[in-house]
Amino acid sequence: MKSFTVDRRNLLLAGGIGLLGVYVSKSLVFGETKGNRVVVLGGGYGGVTTAKYVKKLYPDAEVVLVEKNPMFVSCPLSNLYLVGLVPYEQLCYPYNNLVTKYGVNFVNDEVIGIELDKREVILGNGRLKYDYLVISLGIEYDYEENPALKEVYWSYPPAFRQGSEHLYLKRMLEGFEGESILISVPKMPYRCPSAPYERAALILSYAKKEGLKVHLYFVDENERPPVLTKGFLKAYQDFYKDDATYLTSTKVLEVDPVKKVARTTKGDIKFSMANFIPPMRAPKLLEKAGLLKKGEKWVKVDPMTFETSVKNVFVIGDSAFTYLPKSGYAAHSQGKVVAKVIASRLRKKPWEGELIQQAVCYAMVNLKQAIMMNVEYKYNLKTKEIKKEIYEDDTWKVSTAKRYIEWARGLWRDMFT
């Protein structure tokens, strides 16, 4: 297969007429690098942020962003979409601006594998060489840990990955005519720890608003909500005590989709509709690449730079084993850290000052009120000192719900404008 390097003009010609994003030919094979190529795998919160900020901090870098979907769709705020609080299009952003404004090369293709010894990424339609590699590929559902849930994926999608799963779950909710809903939650860690609890609260609040008589069974493998514990438990006690059964330290063992019965460690539960959220893990292709040992679920990285055991190869976001909870904002924060590290290496000048990683979490407790928390780590590169700060507001407020929306909009502006 012939190799070539795409230039800026051809890239824009390839993508200029696209309505959903900027596309590069799927037969693309990049040639040899010049020592400044940064390849970013995954166009979510971490990947987009890394790509943009590497170009901002070191404009001479050749940055390539690889993403299989033609458009970014946010998982944060998707629970609000399910109950009609935000429109779906508000969650969607094209990748055009990264190309036209910042000079990022966007490749709309799927990552098949990584060959670390050759410093190459195998795509669905070609190979891509790199000097620096940033992997931000999110999660895969780990059905090996709970095979029972794989059998009901098509009937009851988890909706913890972007796109069609949320669309289908919303359609089920809008057409709901039954009496009971079951939501199951895996043991930590998983993507966005607050999301299942927020989803349950919003569904119950939505049902009340629509005049539906619904009982919700919340089957939780954890002993309690892992984040915003006080706020969620008080909300259930004050708002939903008569409409919900909260089963802690409980696991779904088997599901009969025909009879609509789930067998759990605390007995059988009959349901009309369900949302089975399975265990999660880093993508298996990272295991095949040698970045993840067999039997491990998350890639071990330097906790402050996110570099793996392989020099100039970084893993950020949900795939990495880090201090922060797995969330979109955490990935966004980590993307900025990695961009600083890579830019300093390209300049051959160490980054001075602090590296800051942060996770901000908002969650609705009903259709009008929300709670929030903020976790921050500051790492001084000279002294190696780490400072941790946690702020948590467990009092549900309308003002916090308004800030929730503005927080998300500000995050998207930072990524895409």
Secondary structure, DSSP 4 states (H G I P E B T S, - for coil): -------HHHHHHHHTT-SSS----TT-------S-EEEEE--SHHHHHHHHHHHHH-TTSEEEEE-SSSSEE-STTHHHHHTTSS-GGGGEE-SHHHHHTT--EEE---EEEEETTTTEEEETTEEEE-SEEEE----EE-TTT-HHHHTTTTTS----SSSHHHHHHHHHHHT--SSEEEEEEPSSS-S-TTHHHHHHHHHHHHHHHTT---EEEEEESSSS-SSSHHHHHHHHHHHSTTTEEEE-S--EEEEETTTTEEEETTEEEE-SEEEE---EES-THHHHHTSS-TT--SEE--TTT-B-SSTTEEE-GGGEE-SS-S-HHHHHHHHHHHHHHHHHHHHTS---SEEEEEEEEEEESSSS-EEEEEEEEEEETTT--EEEEEEEEEEEEHHHHHHHHHHHHHHHHHHH-
